[in-house]
Structures are given as C-alpha cells and as structure tokens.
Amino acid sequence: MIVRYLLPVLALVALGFAIVQMAKTQAKPAPSAPPVEPAKSPFKTQLAGAGIVEPESENISIGSHVPGVVEQVYVQVGEIVRPGNPLFRQDDRSLKAELATKEANLANARSMFEKLQQLPRREELPPSQAKVAEAEANLKDQEKMFDRLRRLPGSPAVTEDEYSRREQGVFMARAQLDKAKADLELLKAGAWQPDKDVAATAVQQMLMQTGQTRVEIERLTTRAPRMKWSESGSILENDPSEFKVLQVNVRPGEYVGIASGAVIVLGRVGKLHVRLDIDENEISRFRPDLTGVAKPRGNPGTEFPLKFVRVEPYVIPKKSLTGANTERVDTRVLQVIYAIETRDQPLYVGQQVDVFLNTSDNKP
C-alpha cells in the first residue's frame, strides 16, 4: 500500500525539482555594471574619434649623429632641458688622439711658414757679404796680373798661353763676383713668394683638418635641438623655451647607431595637444570651426575643452585599432590637431582620450 503511493509522490517531487531548475536556467541574469562607464558625448549630434595626447612640439625623437658607445648620459626622465643642453656623449678617445696628431702637424706647418716669413736670417748675411768681398779682391788681383802682362807686349817671357790664362782668369774672377753678388741679393730678397703661398696653404689645410676633427668630437655630444614653433605647430626659428625629457632609452656603455631609433624623446609641454583620428567615412562631416571636448579613458566624468590648431592634410592608414567588429585594418584616417585649453587634472603624453566634436548648434 505504501509503495503504491510512494512512487507517485517521488515522481511529483522530481517534476517540481525539474520545473524549478528549468526556471532558473531560463531567467535572465541581472545586467552587470562595467568597472568604468564609457565616455558619453555631451552634444546632440557629434563627430567622435580616438585621440592621443602629445606635446605642443610633437614627440622629438633624438638620435645619434654617428654610431658609437655611449659614455655618459646627462639627463633623466622628467628633467627640464633648454635648447643646446647636452643630452648624452659617446666615446671620443679615438678622435681626441687624432686631434692631437693634427694639432702637432698644424704647429709644424705654422713653423715652416714662419721660417719662410722671417728669411733672410740676420746671421746668414755676413758670410754672403764676405764671399762678395773675397770675389772682389780676387778680381782685383787677377786684373793686376793681367794688366802687367799687357804692359810687356812682344816679350819672350810672355807666351800666348800665359796671356790667355790670365785673361780667362779675369773673366772667371768677374763671373765669381757676379755670382756672389747675385747670391747675396737672393738671400736679401728672402723666401720666394710661391713658396710662402704653398706654406700658407699647408697651414690652412691643417687648420681645416683640425677643425673637422673638432666638429666630429662635438658631434659625439648630442644636444637638445634649437627650434621654435608657432601656434600652428610650424618651426620658426631658435627657441628660447624649455623641453621636458619624456623618455630615455640609453644607458652608459650601450651601443647606439644611426638607425637605432629614438634614443631620447623630448617634448615642449607648455601646452598639450590632442591628435585626433577621424575615420575616412566621417571626413565630409568635419569642419575646422567645430568645438569639442576630450575625455580621458577611465575618467569619463572629466572634460578638457579643445581648440582647433591644424589639420594634417595627408590621410594615413589607421594605426591604433579599437577592436570593434566593424573596424577594418585598411581603414584610413585624417589626423586633426587640437590644443587643450585648460587642465584641471593632470594629463600625460601618450595618454588616450575620447574626443567628441559638436556638429550641432546647441547642447542638449
């Protein structure tokens, strides 16, 4: 009797349990709130895009003039530097040794030129003058002996051969005197002008080579650039302002090359800019007079008013992808630069922001 009623009861309990479980599985879960609310546009109609914060001067990627091993780094991240301040220096021992050799050659070339400039030496004149006096005395002696022979014409003691030798002796003595006088005049005239020009050219050549080595040594010390930007971001002239060291990617002892990329990144951070990517499908809706705001990722309640600066007129492939299903890798974007007018809270270079441009006349 008990078994007869027990089986239906168990069946009803199992059915009720199945119904309860089915109801639980069919119930919709309560919507979970995201950790951070996404940014919402404050405008009725808007043109939205992703932006990235950058310095007023854009990121200045400092590289190396020549490849080599870094010997000393003068700056740290966050430090303020002025144009012309040294950033890092490479090993310059080889060039300094080369400079010492060229300076020695320069000193030798200058000595040779100075030697030619000071000719004739005062000590060299007396020997030449003595040779002239000796030649004059010899000429007088030869003339006297020849004169005595001419006074004895037809004498058997004077042969034709003797007469000829005495006459030639006079000619030889006169030639020796002329040579001694010419040598004395040449000595008094000093160095030949073309020789001076050659020596002067050698000095100039060594000066240029020494200067070239000094320039090569100077190039081993990389300095902050000397530039000035206008309000539109174009370079004007030497910049008296300051730069902030945003990134240092080198340490003493590391090798850097010409193609090593950004060794140090600088930026003029007096004002921050936002580089906005506008999808190529939305370019027709963009106008330079549109006002807008930027909202940092993770802090949608904060707004930064934006002021239009310029348009980069070259449409480029999109690099920062959001991961949306409708986003294609081959999407191209127009980049527009906006200045952040006021900052109540800190922003950092490289930080991503959501930008909303007001395409309506009034706010909601």
C-alpha positions in Angstrom: 0.0 0.0 0.0 2.8 2.4 0.9 4.8 1.5 -2.2 1.7 2.2 -4.2 1.5 5.8 -3.1 5.3 6.4 -2.7 6.2 6.2 -6.4 3.7 9.0 -7.5 4.9 11.2 -4.7 8.5 10.8 -5.8 7.5 11.5 -9.4 5.8 14.7 -8.4 8.8 15.8 -6.3 11.1 15.1 -9.3 8.8 17.0 -11.6 8.8 20.0 -9.3 12.5 20.0 -9.0 12.9 19.8 -12.8 10.5 22.8 -13.2 12.4 24.9 -10.7 15.8 24.1 -12.4 14.3 24.9 -15.8 13.0 28.2 -14.4 16.5 29.1 -13.1 18.2 28.4 -16.4 15.7 30.4 -18.3 16.0 33.5 -16.0 17.9 36.4 -17.5 20.9 37.4 -15.4 20.9 40.9 -13.9 23.0 43.3 -16.1 26.4 43.9 -14.5 27.7 47.4 -14.4 31.1 48.0 -16.2 34.0 48.9 -13.9 34.2 52.3 -15.6 31.4 53.9 -17.6 32.3 54.6 -21.2 32.6 58.2 -22.2 29.4 59.8 -23.5 29.0 62.7 -25.8 27.7 66.0 -24.3 26.3 67.0 -27.7 23.1 66.2 -29.5 25.0 65.3 -32.7 28.7 64.7 -32.7 31.7 63.6 -34.6 33.7 61.2 -32.4 37.1 59.7 -32.6 40.0 58.4 -30.7 42.8 60.8 -29.8 46.2 60.7 -28.2 47.9 63.3 -26.1 51.2 64.7 -27.4 53.4 67.7 -26.7 53.0 71.0 -28.3 56.1 70.3 -30.3 55.1 66.7 -31.0 57.5 64.0 -29.8 61.0 64.9 -30.7 62.9 61.6 -31.2 66.6 62.4 -30.6 69.0 60.1 -32.3 72.8 59.9 -32.7 74.8 61.7 -35.3 77.3 58.8 -35.6 77.4 55.3 -34.3 79.3 54.5 -31.1 79.3 53.5 -27.5 77.6 55.9 -25.1 80.0 57.1 -22.4 77.8 59.4 -20.3 74.1 60.3 -20.2 73.4 63.8 -18.8 69.6 63.8 -18.4 66.9 61.8 -16.6 63.2 61.3 -17.4 61.1 64.3 -16.3 64.1 66.7 -16.3 63.7 70.1 -18.0 66.4 71.0 -20.6 66.9 74.1 -22.7 67.9 74.1 -26.4 71.6 73.4 -26.7 71.9 71.5 -23.4 73.9 68.2 -23.7 71.8 65.0 -23.6 74.4 62.3 -23.9 78.0 61.8 -25.1 79.7 59.0 -26.9 83.3 57.7 -26.5 85.6 60.3 -28.1 89.1 58.9 -27.2 90.0 57.9 -30.7 89.1 61.3 -32.2 90.9 63.2 -29.4 94.1 61.3 -30.2 93.6 62.1 -33.9 93.1 65.7 -33.0 96.3 65.8 -31.0 98.2 64.4 -34.1 96.6 67.0 -36.4 97.4 69.8 -34.0 101.1 68.8 -34.0 101.0 68.8 -37.8 99.4 72.2 -37.7 102.2 73.5 -35.4 104.8 72.1 -37.8 103.1 73.8 -40.8 103.0 77.1 -38.9 106.7 76.8 -38.0 107.6 76.2 -41.7 105.5 79.2 -42.8 107.0 81.4 -40.0 110.5 80.3 -41.1 109.9 81.5 -44.7 108.4 84.7 -43.4 111.5 85.6 -41.4 114.0 84.9 -44.2 116.7 86.1 -44.6 118.3 85.3 -41.3 120.5 88.0 -39.9 123.2 85.5 -39.3 123.3 84.4 -43.0 124.2 87.9 -44.4 127.8 88.3 -43.1 129.1 85.0 -44.8 127.5 86.1 -48.1 128.9 89.6 -47.8 132.3 88.1 -47.1 132.1 86.0 -50.3 131.4 89.1 -52.3 134.4 90.9 -50.7 136.5 87.8 -51.5 135.4 87.8 -55.1 136.1 91.5 -55.5 139.6 91.0 -54.1 140.2 88.1 -56.4 139.0 90.1 -59.3 141.4 92.9 -58.5 144.3 90.5 -58.2 143.5 88.9 -61.5 143.1 92.3 -63.2 146.5 93.5 -61.8 148.3 90.3 -63.0 146.7 90.6 -66.4 147.5 94.3 -66.6 151.2 93.5 -66.0 151.2 91.1 -68.9 149.6 93.6 -71.2 152.5 96.1 -70.4 155.0 93.6 -71.9 153.9 93.2 -75.5 156.2 91.0 -77.5 158.3 90.0 -74.6 159.7 86.4 -74.9 158.8 85.9 -71.2 155.1 86.1 -72.0 153.8 83.3 -74.0 150.4 83.3 -75.8 149.2 80.6 -73.5 150.1 82.6 -70.4 148.4 85.6 -71.8 145.2 83.6 -72.5 145.2 82.1 -69.0 145.5 85.5 -67.3 142.7 86.9 -69.5 140.4 84.0 -68.7 141.3 84.4 -65.0 140.0 87.9 -65.1 136.8 86.7 -66.8 136.4 83.9 -64.2 137.0 86.2 -61.3 134.4 88.7 -62.6 131.9 85.8 -63.0 132.5 84.7 -59.5 132.0 88.2 -58.2 128.7 88.4 -60.1 127.6 85.1 -58.7 128.5 86.2 -55.1 126.6 89.4 -55.6 123.6 87.5 -57.0 123.6 85.1 -54.1 123.7 88.0 -51.7 120.7 89.7 -53.4 118.8 86.4 -53.5 119.5 86.0 -49.8 118.3 89.6 -49.0 115.2 89.1 -51.1 114.0 86.4 -48.6 111.8 83.4 -49.4 110.2 83.1 -52.8 106.5 84.2 -52.8 105.2 80.9 -54.3 107.0 79.0 -51.5 105.2 81.3 -49.0 101.9 80.6 -50.7 102.5 76.9 -50.6 103.4 77.1 -46.9 100.3 79.3 -46.1 98.1 76.8 -48.0 99.6 73.9 -45.9 98.7 75.8 -42.7 95.2 76.5 -43.9 94.8 72.9 -44.9 95.9 71.7 -41.4 93.6 74.2 -39.8 90.6 72.8 -41.8 91.5 69.2 -40.9 91.9 70.2 -37.2 88.5 72.0 -37.3 86.9 69.0 -39.0 88.1 66.7 -36.2 86.9 69.2 -33.6 83.5 69.1 -35.3 83.5 65.3 -35.2 84.3 65.4 -31.5 81.5 67.9 -30.9 79.0 65.7 -32.8 79.7 62.9 -30.3 77.8 65.1 -27.8 74.1 65.1 -28.7 72.3 68.3 -27.6 68.7 69.4 -27.3 67.6 70.9 -30.6 67.3 74.7 -31.2 63.8 75.2 -32.7 60.8 77.4 -32.2 57.2 76.5 -33.0 54.4 78.8 -33.9 50.9 78.5 -32.6 50.1 76.3 -35.6 52.9 73.9 -34.8 55.3 75.0 -37.6 59.0 75.6 -36.9 60.1 79.2 -37.0 63.5 79.9 -35.5 65.7 79.3 -32.4 63.5 78.5 -29.4 64.3 80.1 -26.0 61.8 77.8 -24.3 62.3 74.6 -22.5 61.8 70.9 -23.2 60.9 68.0 -21.0 62.6 64.7 -21.2 59.8 62.2 -21.8 61.8 59.1 -22.4 65.5 57.9 -22.0 66.3 54.7 -23.9 70.0 54.5 -23.5 72.5 53.9 -20.7 76.3 54.3 -20.4 78.1 51.5 -22.2 75.3 50.8 -24.7 75.9 51.0 -28.4 73.8 53.4 -30.5 73.7 53.6 -34.3 72.3 55.9 -36.8 69.3 53.5 -37.3 68.8 52.8 -33.5 65.6 54.8 -33.4 64.7 57.3 -30.6 67.5 57.3 -28.1 65.9 60.1 -26.1 62.4 61.6 -26.5 61.8 65.3 -25.8 58.7 67.4 -25.9 57.7 71.0 -25.3 54.9 70.5 -22.8 53.9 74.1 -22.1 50.7 73.2 -23.9 49.4 69.7 -24.6 47.9 68.8 -28.0 45.5 66.0 -28.9 46.0 64.2 -32.2 42.5 63.1 -33.3 41.9 60.3 -35.8 38.8 60.9 -38.0 37.7 57.9 -40.0 37.7 58.4 -43.7 34.0 57.9 -43.8 33.5 60.8 -41.5 35.8 63.3 -43.2 32.9 65.0 -45.0 31.3 65.9 -41.7 34.5 67.6 -40.3 34.9 71.4 -40.2 37.7 73.3 -38.6 35.3 75.5 -36.7 33.8 72.6 -34.7 34.2 72.9 -31.0 34.8 69.8 -28.9 35.9 68.1 -25.7 38.3 65.3 -24.8 37.6 62.8 -22.1 40.4 60.6 -20.7 40.0 56.8 -20.9 38.9 55.6 -17.5 37.7 59.0 -16.3 34.7 59.9 -18.5 33.5 62.5 -16.0 36.4 64.8 -16.8 36.2 67.1 -19.9 39.0 69.1 -21.4 37.9 71.9 -23.8 39.7 71.7 -27.2 40.8 74.4 -29.6 41.5 73.7 -33.2 45.1 74.1 -34.3 45.6 72.5 -37.7 44.8 69.6 -40.0 47.4 67.1 -41.2 46.3 67.1 -44.8 47.6 63.7 -45.6 45.2 60.8 -44.9 47.2 57.9 -43.4 46.4 54.3 -42.5 44.9 53.9 -39.1 47.4 52.6 -36.6 45.5 52.4 -33.3 42.6 49.9 -33.6 39.8 49.8 -31.1 38.9 46.1 -31.7 35.4 46.8 -33.0 34.0 44.2 -35.4 33.2 46.8 -38.0 36.8 48.2 -37.9 38.9 47.2 -40.9 42.7 47.1 -40.9 42.8 49.0 -44.1 40.9 52.0 -42.6 42.5 55.4 -43.3 42.1 58.4 -41.0 42.5 62.2 -41.2 44.6 63.5 -38.3 43.5 66.8 -36.7 45.4 68.6 -34.0 43.6 70.3 -31.2 45.1 72.2 -28.2 43.9 71.5 -24.7 42.9 75.0 -23.4 42.6 74.3 -19.7 43.7 71.4 -17.5 42.1 71.0 -14.0 43.5 67.5 -13.7 46.8 66.0 -15.0 47.2 64.6 -18.4 50.2 62.7 -19.7 51.9 62.5 -23.1 50.8 59.3 -24.8 47.5 59.0 -22.9 44.5 58.1 -25.0 41.3 60.2 -24.9 37.9 60.1 -26.5 37.2 63.2 -28.5 33.7 64.5 -29.3 33.2 67.3 -31.7 29.9 69.3 -31.6 28.2 69.1 -35.0 25.0 70.6 -33.7 24.3 74.3 -32.9 23.3 73.8 -29.3 24.0 71.4 -26.5 21.2 69.1 -25.3 
